[in-house]
Amino acid sequence: MNDKFANVLAARLYDYVETTKVHDVDLRPDPPLAPLPTRLQRLLEAIPDSAKYQGLSLLELQAQLRGRKGGLPHIGEMGAAMRKLSWRRRRKWSDESAAFSSRWYPPEHG
């Protein structure tokens, strides 16, 4: 009785695969990501100059990129990539009630 059930199940599965064209799905792994500085440069090029000169938050940029393992890129790697692209960080200190913040500015920004 189990063999009959298995044969019926296999036949129905075969029919399902044929009718839904599951075999056309690309099962290859995702291509490797470009290096972070390359992906970051593409993202920065899409941002208007007016926003760049107001300074960019590393956390906002991080949220727009994918990391190597599917999550977000590591914030330390993001900072290193920004420096590699000649961007400069300016820190802003505030009182005890607010945290420290920093913004990143393009290389040609004074």
N, C-alpha and C positions, 0 to 999 in steps of 0.2 A: 504494500500500500504506500509506503514512503517513496519508493521509486516512481510510482505513478504520479504522485504529488510533485516530486522533483522535476519530472519530465514536463508536466503541465506548466509548472512555474517557469522553467527554462524556455518553453515555447512562448509563453506570454511575454517574458522579458525580451526575447528576440524580436517579437512583433512590436513591442514598445520602442525598442531601439531603432528598428527600421522605420517606423512611422514618425518618430520625433526627430530623426536624423541626429541623434546624439553622437554618432561617429564623426560628424563634421566639426565638432567642437575642438578647438586647438588646445591640446593638453600640455603643450610645451611650457616649461617654466618661464616666468617673466624675464625679459632681457635684463642684464645687469644695469644698474643705475649709472649715469654719468658721474664723474667725481663731483663732490659737493661744491667746490668753487665754480665749476662750469654751470651747474644747475642754479646756483645762487646768482651768477652773472646774468643768466637768462631772466630770472625773476626781477633783478634790479633794472634791467633794460626795459621792462614792461611798466615800471613805476614812473609816473610823471616827474619831471625835474622839480616842479614846485614842491612836491611831497618830499623828494630827496633832500632838498635844501632846508626843510623844516626839521630834518633828522628822522631816522627810522629806528623803530624799536626792534631789537633782535628777536624778542618773543613773537612779535607780529610776523616777522619774516619766517621764523621757524614754523609757525602754524601753516604756512603756505607750501611747505616742502615735505617730501617723504623721506624717511630715514632708510638706512640700509636693510633693516629688519622689519619694515612695514610701519613702524611708528614714526616719531618725529626725529629729525637729526639731533645729535647731541649739541647742547648749547655751547660747549667749549669748542667743538669742531666748527660751529657756526662763526664764533668770534675769530678763530684762526683763519677761516676762509675769508671773512670780511677784511682782515688785515692783509691777507695775501692779495686781495683785490685793491689794496691801498686805501680802503676806507678808514676813517679815524673815529674813535669813540671819544665822546665828551661826557664826563660824569656830572651829575647834578646832585648835590647833597642837600638835604632838607632837615627840618627839626626832628625830634624823636617820634612824633606821631606819624610821620610818613617815611616810607622807605627810600633808600637811595635809588636813583634811576640813571640811565644813560641812554644816549641817542647816538646813532652812527651817521656820519656825514661823508659825502663823496670826496674823492681825492682832490678835486679842484676847488672845493669849498674852503674858504679862508678859515 
